[in-house]
Amino acid sequence: MKKILGAAIANWFRKPENREKAKQTAKRAYEGVQRHRASRNPNKPPKR
């Protein structure tokens, strides 16, 4: 089951448009996490 799932994900990532879509989604999610951390303690600088 794991092999089939891994193969399906690998095939999905082979397409350049999917790769770009995944990159944008990851970037948006990371920015959301950073915003959440910044709002919790406004006096503390964000981690790098």
mmCIF file of the N, C-alpha and C atoms, coordinates in Angstrom:
data_MODEL
# 
_entry.id   MODEL 
# 
loop_
_atom_site.group_PDB 
_atom_site.id 
_atom_site.type_symbol 
_atom_site.label_atom_id 
_atom_site.label_alt_id 
_atom_site.label_comp_id 
_atom_site.label_asym_id 
_atom_site.label_entity_id 
_atom_site.label_seq_id 
_atom_site.pdbx_PDB_ins_code 
_atom_site.Cartn_x 
_atom_site.Cartn_y 
_atom_site.Cartn_z 
_atom_site.occupancy 
_atom_site.B_iso_or_equiv 
_atom_site.pdbx_formal_charge 
_atom_site.auth_seq_id 
_atom_site.auth_comp_id 
_atom_site.auth_asym_id 
_atom_site.auth_atom_id 
_atom_site.pdbx_PDB_model_num 
ATOM 1   N N  . MET A 1 1  ? 0.825  -1.201 0.000   1.00 0.00 ? 1  MET A N  1 
ATOM 2   C CA . MET A 1 1  ? 0.000  0.000  0.000   1.00 0.00 ? 1  MET A CA 1 
ATOM 3   C C  . MET A 1 1  ? 0.864  1.259  0.000   1.00 0.00 ? 1  MET A C  1 
ATOM 4   N N  . LYS A 1 2  ? 1.920  1.250  0.835   1.00 0.00 ? 2  LYS A N  1 
ATOM 5   C CA . LYS A 1 2  ? 2.800  2.419  0.892   1.00 0.00 ? 2  LYS A CA 1 
ATOM 6   C C  . LYS A 1 2  ? 3.501  2.653  -0.441  1.00 0.00 ? 2  LYS A C  1 
ATOM 7   N N  . LYS A 1 3  ? 3.903  1.570  -1.095  1.00 0.00 ? 3  LYS A N  1 
ATOM 8   C CA . LYS A 1 3  ? 4.586  1.695  -2.390  1.00 0.00 ? 3  LYS A CA 1 
ATOM 9   C C  . LYS A 1 3  ? 3.667  2.298  -3.441  1.00 0.00 ? 3  LYS A C  1 
ATOM 10  N N  . ILE A 1 4  ? 2.415  1.873  -3.436  1.00 0.00 ? 4  ILE A N  1 
ATOM 11  C CA . ILE A 1 4  ? 1.447  2.388  -4.421  1.00 0.00 ? 4  ILE A CA 1 
ATOM 12  C C  . ILE A 1 4  ? 1.211  3.876  -4.174  1.00 0.00 ? 4  ILE A C  1 
ATOM 13  N N  . LEU A 1 5  ? 1.044  4.242  -2.921  1.00 0.00 ? 5  LEU A N  1 
ATOM 14  C CA . LEU A 1 5  ? 0.826  5.644  -2.577  1.00 0.00 ? 5  LEU A CA 1 
ATOM 15  C C  . LEU A 1 5  ? 2.045  6.490  -2.943  1.00 0.00 ? 5  LEU A C  1 
ATOM 16  N N  . GLY A 1 6  ? 3.230  5.988  -2.628  1.00 0.00 ? 6  GLY A N  1 
ATOM 17  C CA . GLY A 1 6  ? 4.465  6.699  -2.971  1.00 0.00 ? 6  GLY A CA 1 
ATOM 18  C C  . GLY A 1 6  ? 4.619  6.883  -4.472  1.00 0.00 ? 6  GLY A C  1 
ATOM 19  N N  . ALA A 1 7  ? 4.274  5.849  -5.229  1.00 0.00 ? 7  ALA A N  1 
ATOM 20  C CA . ALA A 1 7  ? 4.372  5.925  -6.689  1.00 0.00 ? 7  ALA A CA 1 
ATOM 21  C C  . ALA A 1 7  ? 3.366  6.939  -7.245  1.00 0.00 ? 7  ALA A C  1 
ATOM 22  N N  . ALA A 1 8  ? 2.178  6.975  -6.671  1.00 0.00 ? 8  ALA A N  1 
ATOM 23  C CA . ALA A 1 8  ? 1.163  7.928  -7.136  1.00 0.00 ? 8  ALA A CA 1 
ATOM 24  C C  . ALA A 1 8  ? 1.608  9.362  -6.873  1.00 0.00 ? 8  ALA A C  1 
ATOM 25  N N  . ILE A 1 9  ? 2.171  9.589  -5.706  1.00 0.00 ? 9  ILE A N  1 
ATOM 26  C CA . ILE A 1 9  ? 2.656  10.937 -5.369  1.00 0.00 ? 9  ILE A CA 1 
ATOM 27  C C  . ILE A 1 9  ? 3.823  11.318 -6.272  1.00 0.00 ? 9  ILE A C  1 
ATOM 28  N N  . ALA A 1 10 ? 4.732  10.392 -6.501  1.00 0.00 ? 10 ALA A N  1 
ATOM 29  C CA . ALA A 1 10 ? 5.887  10.666 -7.371  1.00 0.00 ? 10 ALA A CA 1 
ATOM 30  C C  . ALA A 1 10 ? 5.424  10.998 -8.788  1.00 0.00 ? 10 ALA A C  1 
ATOM 31  N N  . ASN A 1 11 ? 4.432  10.278 -9.299  1.00 0.00 ? 11 ASN A N  1 
ATOM 32  C CA . ASN A 1 11 ? 3.913  10.565 -10.637 1.00 0.00 ? 11 ASN A CA 1 
ATOM 33  C C  . ASN A 1 11 ? 3.246  11.933 -10.682 1.00 0.00 ? 11 ASN A C  1 
ATOM 34  N N  . TRP A 1 12 ? 2.551  12.282 -9.601  1.00 0.00 ? 12 TRP A N  1 
ATOM 35  C CA . TRP A 1 12 ? 1.880  13.592 -9.546  1.00 0.00 ? 12 TRP A CA 1 
ATOM 36  C C  . TRP A 1 12 ? 2.905  14.715 -9.579  1.00 0.00 ? 12 TRP A C  1 
ATOM 37  N N  . PHE A 1 13 ? 4.019  14.538 -8.846  1.00 0.00 ? 13 PHE A N  1 
ATOM 38  C CA . PHE A 1 13 ? 5.065  15.566 -8.796  1.00 0.00 ? 13 PHE A CA 1 
ATOM 39  C C  . PHE A 1 13 ? 5.883  15.665 -10.080 1.00 0.00 ? 13 PHE A C  1 
ATOM 40  N N  . ARG A 1 14 ? 5.806  14.675 -10.964 1.00 0.00 ? 14 ARG A N  1 
ATOM 41  C CA . ARG A 1 14 ? 6.572  14.726 -12.207 1.00 0.00 ? 14 ARG A CA 1 
ATOM 42  C C  . ARG A 1 14 ? 6.102  15.839 -13.121 1.00 0.00 ? 14 ARG A C  1 
ATOM 43  N N  . LYS A 1 15 ? 4.825  16.196 -13.022 1.00 0.00 ? 15 LYS A N  1 
ATOM 44  C CA . LYS A 1 15 ? 4.288  17.260 -13.874 1.00 0.00 ? 15 LYS A CA 1 
ATOM 45  C C  . LYS A 1 15 ? 4.720  18.614 -13.321 1.00 0.00 ? 15 LYS A C  1 
ATOM 46  N N  . PRO A 1 16 ? 5.312  19.467 -14.153 1.00 0.00 ? 16 PRO A N  1 
ATOM 47  C CA . PRO A 1 16 ? 5.807  20.760 -13.678 1.00 0.00 ? 16 PRO A CA 1 
ATOM 48  C C  . PRO A 1 16 ? 4.724  21.652 -13.070 1.00 0.00 ? 16 PRO A C  1 
ATOM 49  N N  . GLU A 1 17 ? 3.505  21.599 -13.624 1.00 0.00 ? 17 GLU A N  1 
ATOM 50  C CA . GLU A 1 17 ? 2.446  22.457 -13.067 1.00 0.00 ? 17 GLU A CA 1 
ATOM 51  C C  . GLU A 1 17 ? 2.044  22.000 -11.664 1.00 0.00 ? 17 GLU A C  1 
ATOM 52  N N  . ASN A 1 18 ? 2.095  20.700 -11.415 1.00 0.00 ? 18 ASN A N  1 
ATOM 53  C CA . ASN A 1 18 ? 1.787  20.196 -10.073 1.00 0.00 ? 18 ASN A CA 1 
ATOM 54  C C  . ASN A 1 18 ? 2.887  20.574 -9.095  1.00 0.00 ? 18 ASN A C  1 
ATOM 55  N N  . ARG A 1 19 ? 4.133  20.524 -9.567  1.00 0.00 ? 19 ARG A N  1 
ATOM 56  C CA . ARG A 1 19 ? 5.267  20.884 -8.715  1.00 0.00 ? 19 ARG A CA 1 
ATOM 57  C C  . ARG A 1 19 ? 5.139  22.340 -8.274  1.00 0.00 ? 19 ARG A C  1 
ATOM 58  N N  . GLU A 1 20 ? 4.792  23.201 -9.218  1.00 0.00 ? 20 GLU A N  1 
ATOM 59  C CA . GLU A 1 20 ? 4.635  24.632 -8.919  1.00 0.00 ? 20 GLU A CA 1 
ATOM 60  C C  . GLU A 1 20 ? 3.460  24.852 -7.961  1.00 0.00 ? 20 GLU A C  1 
ATOM 61  N N  . LYS A 1 21 ? 2.377  24.124 -8.185  1.00 0.00 ? 21 LYS A N  1 
ATOM 62  C CA . LYS A 1 21 ? 1.198  24.240 -7.322  1.00 0.00 ? 21 LYS A CA 1 
ATOM 63  C C  . LYS A 1 21 ? 1.543  23.830 -5.876  1.00 0.00 ? 21 LYS A C  1 
ATOM 64  N N  . ALA A 1 22 ? 2.295  22.740 -5.727  1.00 0.00 ? 22 ALA A N  1 
ATOM 65  C CA . ALA A 1 22 ? 2.689  22.264 -4.400  1.00 0.00 ? 22 ALA A CA 1 
ATOM 66  C C  . ALA A 1 22 ? 3.614  23.273 -3.722  1.00 0.00 ? 22 ALA A C  1 
ATOM 67  N N  . LYS A 1 23 ? 4.506  23.874 -4.495  1.00 0.00 ? 23 LYS A N  1 
ATOM 68  C CA . LYS A 1 23 ? 5.429  24.871 -3.959  1.00 0.00 ? 23 LYS A CA 1 
ATOM 69  C C  . LYS A 1 23 ? 4.665  26.084 -3.427  1.00 0.00 ? 23 LYS A C  1 
ATOM 70  N N  . GLN A 1 24 ? 3.675  26.551 -4.206  1.00 0.00 ? 24 GLN A N  1 
ATOM 71  C CA . GLN A 1 24 ? 2.869  27.705 -3.793  1.00 0.00 ? 24 GLN A CA 1 
ATOM 72  C C  . GLN A 1 24 ? 2.060  27.387 -2.531  1.00 0.00 ? 24 GLN A C  1 
ATOM 73  N N  . THR A 1 25 ? 1.499  26.183 -2.463  1.00 0.00 ? 25 THR A N  1 
ATOM 74  C CA . THR A 1 25 ? 0.712  25.781 -1.295  1.00 0.00 ? 25 THR A CA 1 
ATOM 75  C C  . THR A 1 25 ? 1.589  25.718 -0.054  1.00 0.00 ? 25 THR A C  1 
ATOM 76  N N  . ALA A 1 26 ? 2.784  25.161 -0.195  1.00 0.00 ? 26 ALA A N  1 
ATOM 77  C CA . ALA A 1 26 ? 3.703  25.073 0.940   1.00 0.00 ? 26 ALA A CA 1 
ATOM 78  C C  . ALA A 1 26 ? 4.120  26.462 1.404   1.00 0.00 ? 26 ALA A C  1 
ATOM 79  N N  . LYS A 1 27 ? 4.380  27.359 0.462   1.00 0.00 ? 27 LYS A N  1 
ATOM 80  C CA . LYS A 1 27 ? 4.775  28.722 0.807   1.00 0.00 ? 27 LYS A CA 1 
ATOM 81  C C  . LYS A 1 27 ? 3.648  29.431 1.554   1.00 0.00 ? 27 LYS A C  1 
ATOM 82  N N  . ARG A 1 28 ? 2.413  29.278 1.068   1.00 0.00 ? 28 ARG A N  1 
ATOM 83  C CA . ARG A 1 28 ? 1.258  29.907 1.708   1.00 0.00 ? 28 ARG A CA 1 
ATOM 84  C C  . ARG A 1 28 ? 1.061  29.364 3.128   1.00 0.00 ? 28 ARG A C  1 
ATOM 85  N N  . ALA A 1 29 ? 1.224  28.046 3.298   1.00 0.00 ? 29 ALA A N  1 
ATOM 86  C CA . ALA A 1 29 ? 1.060  27.436 4.615   1.00 0.00 ? 29 ALA A CA 1 
ATOM 87  C C  . ALA A 1 29 ? 2.146  27.936 5.570   1.00 0.00 ? 29 ALA A C  1 
ATOM 88  N N  . TYR A 1 30 ? 3.386  28.040 5.087   1.00 0.00 ? 30 TYR A N  1 
ATOM 89  C CA . TYR A 1 30 ? 4.488  28.511 5.921   1.00 0.00 ? 30 TYR A CA 1 
ATOM 90  C C  . TYR A 1 30 ? 4.270  29.958 6.350   1.00 0.00 ? 30 TYR A C  1 
ATOM 91  N N  . GLU A 1 31 ? 3.779  30.786 5.426   1.00 0.00 ? 31 GLU A N  1 
ATOM 92  C CA . GLU A 1 31 ? 3.497  32.185 5.766   1.00 0.00 ? 31 GLU A CA 1 
ATOM 93  C C  . GLU A 1 31 ? 2.398  32.269 6.820   1.00 0.00 ? 31 GLU A C  1 
ATOM 94  N N  . GLY A 1 32 ? 1.421  31.390 6.741   1.00 0.00 ? 32 GLY A N  1 
ATOM 95  C CA . GLY A 1 32 ? 0.355  31.355 7.738   1.00 0.00 ? 32 GLY A CA 1 
ATOM 96  C C  . GLY A 1 32 ? 0.879  31.001 9.109   1.00 0.00 ? 32 GLY A C  1 
ATOM 97  N N  . VAL A 1 33 ? 1.807  30.047 9.161   1.00 0.00 ? 33 VAL A N  1 
ATOM 98  C CA . VAL A 1 33 ? 2.415  29.651 10.428  1.00 0.00 ? 33 VAL A CA 1 
ATOM 99  C C  . VAL A 1 33 ? 3.214  30.822 11.002  1.00 0.00 ? 33 VAL A C  1 
ATOM 100 N N  . GLN A 1 34 ? 3.961  31.501 10.148  1.00 0.00 ? 34 GLN A N  1 
ATOM 101 C CA . GLN A 1 34 ? 4.752  32.645 10.602  1.00 0.00 ? 34 GLN A CA 1 
ATOM 102 C C  . GLN A 1 34 ? 3.848  33.747 11.142  1.00 0.00 ? 34 GLN A C  1 
ATOM 103 N N  . ARG A 1 35 ? 2.740  33.994 10.457  1.00 0.00 ? 35 ARG A N  1 
ATOM 104 C CA . ARG A 1 35 ? 1.784  35.010 10.920  1.00 0.00 ? 35 ARG A CA 1 
ATOM 105 C C  . ARG A 1 35 ? 1.215  34.634 12.278  1.00 0.00 ? 35 ARG A C  1 
ATOM 106 N N  . HIS A 1 36 ? 0.898  33.345 12.446  1.00 0.00 ? 36 HIS A N  1 
ATOM 107 C CA . HIS A 1 36 ? 0.336  32.867 13.709  1.00 0.00 ? 36 HIS A CA 1 
ATOM 108 C C  . HIS A 1 36 ? 1.349  33.042 14.839  1.00 0.00 ? 36 HIS A C  1 
ATOM 109 N N  . ARG A 1 37 ? 2.603  32.686 14.583  1.00 0.00 ? 37 ARG A N  1 
ATOM 110 C CA . ARG A 1 37 ? 3.647  32.833 15.606  1.00 0.00 ? 37 ARG A CA 1 
ATOM 111 C C  . ARG A 1 37 ? 3.850  34.291 15.973  1.00 0.00 ? 37 ARG A C  1 
ATOM 112 N N  . ALA A 1 38 ? 3.831  35.164 14.988  1.00 0.00 ? 38 ALA A N  1 
ATOM 113 C CA . ALA A 1 38 ? 4.051  36.591 15.229  1.00 0.00 ? 38 ALA A CA 1 
ATOM 114 C C  . ALA A 1 38 ? 2.905  37.179 16.044  1.00 0.00 ? 38 ALA A C  1 
ATOM 115 N N  . SER A 1 39 ? 1.688  36.692 15.820  1.00 0.00 ? 39 SER A N  1 
ATOM 116 C CA . SER A 1 39 ? 0.546  37.256 16.531  1.00 0.00 ? 39 SER A CA 1 
ATOM 117 C C  . SER A 1 39 ? 0.490  36.778 17.985  1.00 0.00 ? 39 SER A C  1 
ATOM 118 N N  . ARG A 1 40 ? 1.111  35.647 18.282  1.00 0.00 ? 40 ARG A N  1 
ATOM 119 C CA . ARG A 1 40 ? 1.084  35.137 19.649  1.00 0.00 ? 40 ARG A CA 1 
ATOM 120 C C  . ARG A 1 40 ? 1.888  36.006 20.591  1.00 0.00 ? 40 ARG A C  1 
ATOM 121 N N  . ASN A 1 41 ? 3.057  36.483 20.160  1.00 0.00 ? 41 ASN A N  1 
ATOM 122 C CA . ASN A 1 41 ? 3.897  37.308 21.002  1.00 0.00 ? 41 ASN A CA 1 
ATOM 123 C C  . ASN A 1 41 ? 4.513  38.412 20.127  1.00 0.00 ? 41 ASN A C  1 
ATOM 124 N N  . PRO A 1 42 ? 3.866  39.575 20.064  1.00 0.00 ? 42 PRO A N  1 
ATOM 125 C CA . PRO A 1 42 ? 4.324  40.631 19.154  1.00 0.00 ? 42 PRO A CA 1 
ATOM 126 C C  . PRO A 1 42 ? 5.692  41.223 19.517  1.00 0.00 ? 42 PRO A C  1 
ATOM 127 N N  . ASN A 1 43 ? 6.169  41.030 20.750  1.00 0.00 ? 43 ASN A N  1 
ATOM 128 C CA . ASN A 1 43 ? 7.457  41.599 21.157  1.00 0.00 ? 43 ASN A CA 1 
ATOM 129 C C  . ASN A 1 43 ? 8.632  40.712 20.758  1.00 0.00 ? 43 ASN A C  1 
ATOM 130 N N  . LYS A 1 44 ? 8.353  39.481 20.434  1.00 0.00 ? 44 LYS A N  1 
ATOM 131 C CA . LYS A 1 44 ? 9.400  38.520 20.091  1.00 0.00 ? 44 LYS A CA 1 
ATOM 132 C C  . LYS A 1 44 ? 9.644  38.532 18.572  1.00 0.00 ? 44 LYS A C  1 
ATOM 133 N N  . PRO A 1 45 ? 10.880 38.685 18.118  1.00 0.00 ? 45 PRO A N  1 
ATOM 134 C CA . PRO A 1 45 ? 11.148 38.670 16.669  1.00 0.00 ? 45 PRO A CA 1 
ATOM 135 C C  . PRO A 1 45 ? 10.888 37.269 16.096  1.00 0.00 ? 45 PRO A C  1 
ATOM 136 N N  . PRO A 1 46 ? 10.488 37.176 14.824  1.00 0.00 ? 46 PRO A N  1 
ATOM 137 C CA . PRO A 1 46 ? 10.216 35.861 14.219  1.00 0.00 ? 46 PRO A CA 1 
ATOM 138 C C  . PRO A 1 46 ? 11.473 35.028 14.075  1.00 0.00 ? 46 PRO A C  1 
ATOM 139 N N  . LYS A 1 47 ? 11.316 33.696 14.193  1.00 0.00 ? 47 LYS A N  1 
ATOM 140 C CA . LYS A 1 47 ? 12.447 32.785 14.021  1.00 0.00 ? 47 LYS A CA 1 
ATOM 141 C C  . LYS A 1 47 ? 12.837 32.707 12.559  1.00 0.00 ? 47 LYS A C  1 
ATOM 142 N N  . ARG A 1 48 ? 14.058 32.363 12.298  1.00 0.00 ? 48 ARG A N  1 
ATOM 143 C CA . ARG A 1 48 ? 14.524 32.182 10.923  1.00 0.00 ? 48 ARG A CA 1 
ATOM 144 C C  . ARG A 1 48 ? 14.897 30.771 10.676  1.00 0.00 ? 48 ARG A C  1 
# 
